[in-house]
Structure formats: C-alpha cells, structure tokens
C-alpha cells in the first residue's frame, strides 16, 4: 500500500484545508465515497455479491478509522 502514500497525503491536505468548513468536509466525504464505490465495483468485476462483501468490509474499516481518530477531532476542536 506504500504506492498510495500520495493519495493519503492528498486526502490529509484536503481535510486540513477544509478544517472548520462542514460543507467542504461533507463534499470531501462524498468524493471519497464515490471513489471507493468505483474501486469496489471494479474490484468486484461487477459481481453484486462480491461488491456487497467488499462494501461491508470497507464500512467496518471506515467506522474503525473514525473511532480511532475521534480523539484527534476533539483535540482539533479544542474539546480534549
């Protein structure tokens, strides 16, 4: 996954730029969701059952990441 570090950096920069702007953060979430959906569809080769399994796995990973970063979000808002 080291070849995706440029994507990680791009996303981190976009999050930083949107800090405090809920609409921009929501737009970023929408773009990331669309990108994940495309990647899943291609990885599943159009197979709905495989796509479903991949979607559920991604949803679980997103939840874990959000929970992991909750403290960072509170710190950024000055609430921690």
C-alpha positions as CSV (number, residue, x, y, z in Angstrom):
1,X,0.0,0.0,0.0
2,X,3.0,2.3,0.0
3,X,2.2,3.3,-3.5
4,X,-0.9,5.0,-2.2
5,X,1.0,7.3,0.2
6,X,0.5,10.2,-2.3
7,X,-3.3,9.6,-2.0
8,X,-3.0,9.6,1.8
9,X,-1.1,12.9,1.7
10,X,-3.7,14.4,-0.7
11,X,-6.6,13.4,1.5
12,X,-4.8,14.7,4.6
13,X,-4.2,18.0,2.9
14,X,-7.8,18.3,1.8
15,X,-9.0,17.6,5.3
16,X,-6.7,20.2,6.7
17,X,-7.8,22.8,4.1
18,X,-11.5,22.1,4.9
19,X,-11.0,22.2,8.7
20,X,-13.9,24.1,10.2
21,X,-15.9,24.1,7.0
22,X,-18.6,21.4,7.4
23,X,-19.8,21.8,3.7
24,X,-16.3,21.2,2.4
25,X,-15.8,18.2,4.7
26,X,-19.1,16.8,3.5
27,X,-18.1,17.3,-0.1
28,X,-14.8,15.5,0.6
29,X,-16.7,12.6,2.2
30,X,-18.9,12.4,-0.9
31,X,-15.9,12.4,-3.2
32,X,-14.2,9.7,-1.2
33,X,-17.3,7.6,-1.1
34,X,-17.7,7.9,-4.9
35,X,-14.1,6.8,-5.4
36,X,-14.5,3.9,-3.0
37,X,-17.6,2.8,-4.8
38,X,-15.9,2.9,-8.2
39,X,-12.9,0.9,-6.8
40,X,-15.2,-1.6,-5.2
41,X,-17.2,-2.1,-8.4
42,X,-14.1,-2.6,-10.4
43,X,-12.5,-4.9,-7.8
44,X,-15.8,-7.0,-7.7
45,X,-15.8,-7.1,-11.5
46,X,-19.5,-6.2,-11.5
47,X,-20.4,-9.1,-9.2
48,X,-23.1,-7.8,-6.7
49,X,-22.4,-10.4,-4.1
50,X,-18.6,-9.7,-4.1
51,X,-19.3,-5.9,-4.1
52,X,-21.6,-6.4,-1.1
53,X,-18.8,-8.2,0.9
54,X,-16.3,-5.5,-0.1
55,X,-18.7,-2.7,0.9
56,X,-19.3,-4.3,4.3
57,X,-15.6,-4.7,4.9
58,X,-14.9,-1.1,3.9
59,X,-17.8,0.2,6.1
60,X,-16.2,-1.6,9.1
61,X,-12.8,-0.2,8.3
62,X,-14.3,3.4,8.0
63,X,-16.0,3.0,11.3
64,X,-12.8,1.8,13.0
65,X,-10.8,4.7,11.5
66,X,-13.4,7.2,12.6
67,X,-13.4,5.8,16.1
68,X,-9.6,5.9,16.2
69,X,-9.5,9.5,15.0
70,X,-12.2,10.8,17.3
71,X,-9.7,12.0,19.8
72,X,-7.8,13.9,17.1
73,X,-11.1,15.5,16.0
74,X,-11.8,16.6,19.6
75,X,-8.3,18.0,20.0
76,X,-8.6,19.9,16.8
77,X,-11.9,21.5,18.1
78,X,-10.2,22.3,21.4
79,X,-12.5,19.9,23.3
80,X,-10.0,17.4,24.5
